[in-house]
Structures are given as structure tokens and as C-alpha cells.
């Protein structure tokens, strides 16, 4: 390992310790990779691509403390919102399907009545009509 690589790793480890202890110096203290990168002074892509083991270790330590990383919490909130919206959409679809079936029955009844009225009109107009004097 190069000196720069070692320095980055040391900075990341120290930053992780500060974040986990709730004593951030350079970030907002959130338990995220972004905050870890800010806290350590290392670019985020360096952390996520070169030091993946430290990133994974950080998230494991967060979970071990009984906390959920902010990124996971946000994703869970998005999933909950999406599931709720999906349930609402499915209920709306069921309502529309029921309404559609009811309207189809109504149209069928009206079409049948219309045919009966036309037949009655045809029968009535074919009868002999005589004027009264």
C-alpha cells in the first residue's frame, strides 16, 4: 500500500469512529457514506470504489449499534410510501372494475328495454288506424 492509500484508510477509520460516537467534526453527523466521506476528507467515489471494505465495515458497525443507516431508512420510507400508493391504486382499480361491471349490466338492461320499446312501436304503427268523424 502507498502512503496516500494508508492515510486515506486511517482518515476513514477515524471519521467512522467519530460518526459512530456522535461527535462529527466536518459533516452533519448522518450515518451515511456521504457523511463518512465528508468527515474523512476523502472523495465519496474513492470511499465507495477503493475502500469498499471500510464502507461495509462502517455500515456493519451502524447496524451493530442498533441504528439504521440514513440511506437505508430513506429507502425504507420510499418503499413504504410506494407500497401505500400501490395499495391505493389497486383499490381504485377494483372500484373502477366494479363500476364498469355495473355499468355494463345497466347498458344491457337499457338495450333490452330499447329493443322491446321499438318492437312495441313497430306493432302499434302496423295496426289499422281509423280517423274519427
MARNU-316846 format. One record per atom (N, C-alpha, C): residue number from 1; atom name; x, y, z. Coordinates in Angstrom, 2 decimals. Layout:
R num atome       X       Y       Z
R NUM    CA       X       Y       Z
...
END
This chain:
R num atome       X       Y       Z
R   1     N    0.82   -1.19    0.00
R   1    CA    0.00    0.00    0.00
R   1     C    0.87    1.25    0.00
R   2     N    0.36    2.24   -0.68
R   2    CA    1.07    3.50   -0.71
R   2     C    0.75    4.30    0.54
R   3     N    1.56    5.31    0.75
R   3    CA    1.36    6.18    1.91
R   3     C    0.01    6.89    1.83
R   4     N   -0.36    7.33    0.61
R   4    CA   -1.63    8.02    0.41
R   4     C   -2.79    7.07    0.73
R   5     N   -2.68    5.84    0.26
R   5    CA   -3.71    4.83    0.50
R   5     C   -3.87    4.58    2.00
R   6     N   -2.77    4.47    2.70
R   6    CA   -2.79    4.25    4.15
R   6     C   -3.39    5.45    4.86
R   7     N   -3.01    6.65    4.43
R   7    CA   -3.56    7.87    5.04
R   7     C   -5.07    7.95    4.84
R   8     N   -5.54    7.59    3.64
R   8    CA   -6.98    7.60    3.37
R   8     C   -7.70    6.63    4.31
R   9     N   -7.17    5.43    4.43
R   9    CA   -7.79    4.41    5.28
R   9     C   -7.83    4.87    6.74
R  10     N   -6.72    5.45    7.21
R  10    CA   -6.69    5.95    8.59
R  10     C   -7.72    7.05    8.80
R  11     N   -7.81    7.96    7.81
R  11    CA   -8.78    9.06    7.91
R  11     C  -10.21    8.52    7.92
R  12     N  -10.48    7.51    7.10
R  12    CA  -11.82    6.92    7.05
R  12     C  -12.16    6.23    8.37
R  13     N  -11.22    5.49    8.91
R  13    CA  -11.45    4.80   10.19
R  13     C  -11.72    5.79   11.31
R  14     N  -10.93    6.87   11.35
R  14    CA  -11.11    7.89   12.38
R  14     C  -12.46    8.58   12.22
R  15     N  -12.81    8.87   10.97
R  15    CA  -14.10    9.53   10.70
R  15     C  -15.25    8.62   11.11
R  16     N  -15.14    7.33   10.81
R  16    CA  -16.18    6.38   11.19
R  16     C  -16.35    6.35   12.71
R  17     N  -15.25    6.35   13.40
R  17    CA  -15.31    6.34   14.87
R  17     C  -16.01    7.59   15.39
R  18     N  -15.68    8.76   14.82
R  18    CA  -16.32   10.00   15.27
R  18     C  -17.83    9.97   14.97
R  19     N  -18.19    9.52   13.78
R  19    CA  -19.61    9.48   13.43
R  19     C  -20.38    8.52   14.33
R  20     N  -19.81    7.37   14.57
R  20    CA  -20.47    6.37   15.41
R  20     C  -20.58    6.85   16.86
R  21     N  -19.63    7.67   17.28
R  21    CA  -19.65    8.22   18.64
R  21     C  -20.55    9.44   18.74
R  22     N  -21.02    9.93   17.58
R  22    CA  -21.88   11.12   17.58
R  22     C  -21.11   12.41   17.77
R  23     N  -19.83   12.41   17.37
R  23    CA  -19.00   13.60   17.53
R  23     C  -18.36   14.00   16.20
R  24     N  -19.15   14.36   15.19
R  24    CA  -18.57   14.73   13.90
R  24     C  -17.86   16.08   13.95
R  25     N  -16.83   16.20   13.13
R  25    CA  -16.09   17.46   13.05
R  25     C  -16.36   18.21   11.74
R  26     N  -16.53   17.48   10.65
R  26    CA  -16.62   18.11    9.33
R  26     C  -17.92   17.80    8.58
R  27     N  -18.83   17.05    9.18
R  27    CA  -20.05   16.66    8.45
R  27     C  -21.26   16.93    9.35
R  28     N  -22.43   16.58    8.81
R  28    CA  -23.66   16.78    9.58
R  28     C  -23.90   15.65   10.58
R  29     N  -23.06   14.64   10.58
R  29    CA  -23.17   13.55   11.54
R  29     C  -24.09   12.43   11.14
R  30     N  -24.67   12.52    9.95
R  30    CA  -25.54   11.44    9.49
R  30     C  -24.72   10.18    9.27
R  31     N  -25.35    9.05    9.47
R  31    CA  -24.63    7.79    9.31
R  31     C  -24.76    7.30    7.88
R  32     N  -24.15    8.07    6.97
R  32    CA  -24.18    7.75    5.54
R  32     C  -22.78    7.76    4.98
R  33     N  -22.65    7.21    3.78
R  33    CA  -21.36    7.22    3.10
R  33     C  -20.95    8.65    2.77
R  34     N  -21.92    9.47    2.41
R  34    CA  -21.63   10.86    2.09
R  34     C  -21.02   11.56    3.31
R  35     N  -21.63   11.38    4.46
R  35    CA  -21.09   12.00    5.68
R  35     C  -19.75   11.41    6.04
R  36     N  -19.60   10.11    5.86
R  36    CA  -18.31    9.47    6.14
R  36     C  -17.22   10.05    5.25
R  37     N  -17.55   10.25    3.98
R  37    CA  -16.57   10.83    3.05
R  37     C  -16.24   12.27    3.48
R  38     N  -17.25   13.06    3.80
R  38    CA  -17.02   14.44    4.23
R  38     C  -16.19   14.46    5.51
R  39     N  -16.56   13.62    6.43
R  39    CA  -15.88   13.58    7.72
R  39     C  -14.42   13.18    7.58
R  40     N  -14.14   12.28    6.65
R  40    CA  -12.77   11.79    6.49
R  40     C  -11.94   12.67    5.55
R  41     N  -12.62   13.52    4.79
R  41    CA  -11.89   14.34    3.82
R  41     C  -11.51   13.58    2.57
R  42     N  -12.12   12.43    2.36
R  42    CA  -11.87   11.60    1.19
R  42     C  -13.06   11.73    0.26
R  43     N  -12.80   11.76   -1.05
R  43    CA  -13.90   11.87   -2.00
R  43     C  -14.77   10.62   -1.91
R  44     N  -16.06   10.85   -2.10
R  44    CA  -17.01    9.75   -1.94
R  44     C  -16.72    8.59   -2.87
R  45     N  -16.40    8.86   -4.13
R  45    CA  -16.14    7.76   -5.07
R  45     C  -14.90    6.97   -4.68
R  46     N  -13.94    7.63   -4.03
R  46    CA  -12.76    6.90   -3.54
R  46     C  -13.19    5.95   -2.43
R  47     N  -14.05    6.43   -1.57
R  47    CA  -14.55    5.59   -0.47
R  47     C  -15.37    4.42   -0.99
R  48     N  -16.24    4.68   -1.93
R  48    CA  -17.15    3.63   -2.39
R  48     C  -16.52    2.67   -3.39
R  49     N  -15.41    3.06   -4.02
R  49    CA  -14.80    2.19   -5.02
R  49     C  -13.44    1.62   -4.59
R  50     N  -12.69    2.38   -3.86
R  50    CA  -11.37    1.92   -3.46
R  50     C  -11.37    1.29   -2.07
R  51     N  -12.20    1.80   -1.19
R  51    CA  -12.21    1.34    0.20
R  51     C  -13.58    0.73    0.55
R  52     N  -14.05   -0.15   -0.27
R  52    CA  -15.37   -0.74   -0.05
R  52     C  -15.43   -1.52    1.25
R  53     N  -14.32   -2.11    1.64
R  53    CA  -14.32   -2.87    2.90
R  53     C  -14.59   -1.95    4.09
R  54     N  -14.03   -0.74    4.06
R  54    CA  -14.26    0.21    5.16
R  54     C  -15.70    0.73    5.14
R  55     N  -16.22    0.93    3.94
R  55    CA  -17.63    1.36    3.82
R  55     C  -18.54    0.27    4.40
R  56     N  -18.30   -0.99    4.02
R  56    CA  -19.10   -2.10    4.53
R  56     C  -18.95   -2.26    6.04
R  57     N  -17.74   -2.08    6.52
R  57    CA  -17.49   -2.16    7.96
R  57     C  -18.25   -1.06    8.70
R  58     N  -18.25    0.14    8.13
R  58    CA  -18.96    1.26    8.74
R  58     C  -20.46    0.93    8.86
R  59     N  -21.06    0.45    7.76
R  59    CA  -22.48    0.10    7.81
R  59     C  -22.74   -1.05    8.78
R  60     N  -21.83   -2.00    8.87
R  60    CA  -21.99   -3.09    9.84
R  60     C  -21.95   -2.57   11.27
R  61     N  -21.07   -1.62   11.53
R  61    CA  -20.98   -1.03   12.86
R  61     C  -22.24   -0.22   13.19
R  62     N  -22.77    0.47   12.20
R  62    CA  -24.01    1.23   12.39
R  62     C  -25.12    0.28   12.79
R  63     N  -25.24   -0.83   12.07
R  63    CA  -26.29   -1.81   12.38
R  63     C  -26.05   -2.46   13.74
R  64     N  -24.79   -2.70   14.07
R  64    CA  -24.46   -3.33   15.36
R  64     C  -24.87   -2.43   16.52
R  65     N  -24.89   -1.14   16.31
R  65    CA  -25.33   -0.21   17.35
R  65     C  -26.85   -0.15   17.44
R  66     N  -27.49   -0.91   16.58
R  66    CA  -28.95   -0.90   16.59
R  66     C  -29.53    0.25   15.81
R  67     N  -28.73    0.91   15.01
R  67    CA  -29.21    2.02   14.21
R  67     C  -29.31    1.57   12.76
R  68     N  -30.08    2.29   12.01
R  68    CA  -30.23    2.02   10.59
R  68     C  -29.58    3.18    9.85
R  69     N  -28.71    2.88    8.89
R  69    CA  -28.11    3.98    8.11
R  69     C  -29.20    4.84    7.47
R  70     N  -28.92    6.13    7.36
R  70    CA  -29.90    7.05    6.78
R  70     C  -30.32    6.64    5.39
R  71     N  -29.38    6.15    4.58
R  71    CA  -29.72    5.75    3.21
R  71     C  -30.73    4.61    3.24
R  72     N  -30.54    3.66    4.14
R  72    CA  -31.47    2.54    4.25
R  72     C  -32.82    3.02    4.80
R  73     N  -32.80    3.91    5.76
R  73    CA  -34.03    4.45    6.32
R  73     C  -34.84    5.17    5.25
R  74     N  -34.15    5.97    4.43
R  74    CA  -34.83    6.70    3.36
R  74     C  -35.41    5.73    2.34
R  75     N  -34.65    4.69    2.00
R  75    CA  -35.16    3.70    1.06
R  75     C  -36.38    2.97    1.63
R  76     N  -36.33    2.66    2.91
R  76    CA  -37.48    2.00    3.54
R  76     C  -38.70    2.92    3.55
R  77     N  -38.49    4.21    3.79
R  77    CA  -39.60    5.16    3.75
R  77     C  -40.18    5.25    2.34
R  78     N  -39.30    5.29    1.34
R  78    CA  -39.76    5.31   -0.05
R  78     C  -40.54    4.04   -0.38
R  79     N  -40.05    2.90    0.10
R  79    CA  -40.73    1.64   -0.15
R  79     C  -42.10    1.64    0.52
R  80     N  -42.18    2.13    1.74
R  80    CA  -43.47    2.20    2.44
R  80     C  -44.44    3.10    1.69
R  81     N  -43.95    4.25    1.25
R  81    CA  -44.79    5.18    0.50
R  81     C  -45.26    4.55   -0.80
R  82     N  -44.35    3.89   -1.49
R  82    CA  -44.69    3.25   -2.75
R  82     C  -45.70    2.13   -2.54
R  83     N  -45.51    1.32   -1.50
R  83    CA  -46.45    0.24   -1.21
R  83     C  -47.83    0.79   -0.86
R  84     N  -47.87    1.89   -0.10
R  84    CA  -49.14    2.50    0.25
R  84     C  -49.85    3.02   -1.00
R  85     N  -49.08    3.69   -1.87
R  85    CA  -49.67    4.22   -3.11
R  85     C  -50.14    3.09   -4.02
R  86     N  -49.39    2.00   -4.04
R  86    CA  -49.79    0.83   -4.84
R  86     C  -51.09    0.25   -4.31
R  87     N  -51.21    0.12   -3.00
R  87    CA  -52.44   -0.40   -2.40
R  87     C  -53.62    0.51   -2.74
R  88     N  -53.40    1.82   -2.66
R  88    CA  -54.47    2.77   -3.00
R  88     C  -54.85    2.64   -4.47
R  89     N  -53.86    2.50   -5.34
R  89    CA  -54.13    2.35   -6.78
R  89     C  -54.88    1.05   -7.06
R  90     N  -54.49   -0.03   -6.38
R  90    CA  -55.18   -1.30   -6.57
R  90     C  -56.63   -1.22   -6.10
R  91     N  -56.86   -0.53   -4.99
R  91    CA  -58.23   -0.36   -4.50
R  91     C  -59.04    0.47   -5.49
R  92     N  -58.44    1.49   -6.04
R  92    CA  -59.12    2.33   -7.04
R  92     C  -59.45    1.50   -8.28
R  93     N  -58.52    0.64   -8.69
R  93    CA  -58.76   -0.23   -9.85
R  93     C  -59.93   -1.17   -9.57
R  94     N  -59.96   -1.77   -8.37
R  94    CA  -61.07   -2.67   -8.02
R  94     C  -62.40   -1.92   -8.06
R  95     N  -62.41   -0.70   -7.55
R  95    CA  -63.63    0.11   -7.58
R  95     C  -64.06    0.37   -9.02
R  96     N  -63.11    0.74   -9.86
R  96    CA  -63.42    1.02  -11.27
R  96     C  -63.91   -0.24  -11.98
R  97     N  -63.32   -1.39  -11.67
R  97    CA  -63.76   -2.64  -12.29
R  97     C  -65.20   -2.96  -11.87
R  98     N  -65.51   -2.76  -10.59
R  98    CA  -66.88   -2.99  -10.12
R  98     C  -67.85   -2.02  -10.79
R  99     N  -67.47   -0.76  -10.88
R  99    CA  -68.31    0.24  -11.54
R  99     C  -68.52   -0.12  -13.01
R 100     N  -67.46   -0.57  -13.66
R 100    CA  -67.53   -0.95  -15.06
R 100     C  -68.50   -2.12  -15.26
R 101     N  -68.42   -3.13  -14.39
R 101    CA  -69.32   -4.28  -14.49
R 101     C  -70.77   -3.83  -14.28
R 102     N  -71.01   -2.94  -13.30
R 102    CA  -72.35   -2.44  -13.03
R 102     C  -72.87   -1.67  -14.24
R 103     N  -72.03   -0.82  -14.81
R 103    CA  -72.45   -0.03  -15.98
R 103     C  -72.73   -0.92  -17.18
R 104     N  -71.97   -1.99  -17.34
R 104    CA  -72.22   -2.92  -18.43
R 104     C  -73.59   -3.58  -18.26
R 105     N  -73.95   -3.94  -17.02
R 105    CA  -75.27   -4.52  -16.77
R 105     C  -76.37   -3.51  -17.08
R 106     N  -76.15   -2.26  -16.68
R 106    CA  -77.15   -1.22  -16.94
R 106     C  -77.34   -1.02  -18.44
R 107     N  -76.25   -0.97  -19.18
R 107    CA  -76.33   -0.81  -20.64
R 107     C  -77.08   -1.98  -21.25
R 108     N  -76.83   -3.19  -20.76
R 108    CA  -77.50   -4.37  -21.27
R 108     C  -79.01   -4.28  -21.03
R 109     N  -79.41   -3.86  -19.81
R 109    CA  -80.84   -3.71  -19.49
R 109     C  -81.46   -2.64  -20.39
R 110     N  -80.78   -1.52  -20.54
R 110    CA  -81.31   -0.44  -21.38
R 110     C  -81.42   -0.86  -22.84
R 111     N  -80.45   -1.62  -23.33
R 111    CA  -80.51   -2.10  -24.71
R 111     C  -81.70   -3.05  -24.89
R 112     N  -81.93   -3.91  -23.91
R 112    CA  -83.07   -4.83  -23.98
R 112     C  -84.39   -4.05  -23.95
R 113     N  -84.51   -3.08  -23.04
R 113    CA  -85.72   -2.27  -22.98
R 113     C  -85.92   -1.49  -24.28
R 114     N  -84.86   -0.98  -24.84
R 114    CA  -84.95   -0.23  -26.09
R 114     C  -85.49   -1.12  -27.20
R 115     N  -84.99   -2.36  -27.24
R 115    CA  -85.47   -3.31  -28.27
R 115     C  -86.95   -3.58  -28.06
R 116     N  -87.37   -3.77  -26.81
R 116    CA  -88.79   -4.01  -26.52
R 116     C  -89.65   -2.82  -26.92
R 117     N  -89.20   -1.61  -26.61
R 117    CA  -89.97   -0.42  -26.99
R 117     C  -90.06   -0.26  -28.50
R 118     N  -89.00   -0.59  -29.18
R 118    CA  -89.02   -0.50  -30.66
R 118     C  -90.00   -1.53  -31.23
R 119     N  -89.99   -2.73  -30.64
R 119    CA  -90.93   -3.76  -31.09
R 119     C  -92.36   -3.31  -30.84
R 120     N  -92.64   -2.71  -29.67
R 120    CA  -93.97   -2.22  -29.35
R 120     C  -94.38   -1.11  -30.30
R 121     N  -93.44   -0.24  -30.61
R 121    CA  -93.74    0.85  -31.55
R 121     C  -94.03    0.31  -32.93
R 122     N  -93.28   -0.67  -33.33
R 122    CA  -93.48   -1.28  -34.65
R 122     C  -94.86   -1.94  -34.70
R 123     N  -95.24   -2.63  -33.63
R 123    CA  -96.53   -3.31  -33.57
R 123     C  -97.66   -2.28  -33.58
R 124     N  -97.49   -1.23  -32.82
R 124    CA  -98.54   -0.21  -32.73
R 124     C  -98.68    0.53  -34.05
R 125     N  -97.64    0.77  -34.77
R 125    CA  -97.74    1.52  -36.02
R 125     C  -98.26    0.66  -37.15
R 126     N  -98.21   -0.66  -37.01
R 126    CA  -98.74   -1.53  -38.06
R 126     C -100.23   -1.77  -37.89
R 127     N -100.82   -1.38  -36.78
R 127    CA -102.26   -1.54  -36.57
R 127     C -103.02   -0.56  -37.45
R 128     N -104.19   -0.89  -37.74
R 128    CA -105.00   -0.04  -38.60
R 128     C -105.52    1.11  -37.76
R 129     N -105.28    2.28  -38.24
R 129    CA -105.74    3.47  -37.54
R 129     C -106.83    4.11  -38.38
R 130     N -107.97    4.36  -37.77
R 130    CA -109.10    4.96  -38.49
R 130     C -109.41    6.30  -37.86
R 131     N -109.56    7.28  -38.67
R 131    CA -109.89    8.58  -38.11
R 131     C -111.34    8.61  -37.60
R 132     N -111.58    9.36  -36.58
R 132    CA -112.93    9.54  -36.04
R 132     C -113.55   10.78  -36.69
R 133     N -114.83   10.65  -37.02
R 133    CA -115.51   11.80  -37.63
R 133     C -116.33   12.52  -36.64
END
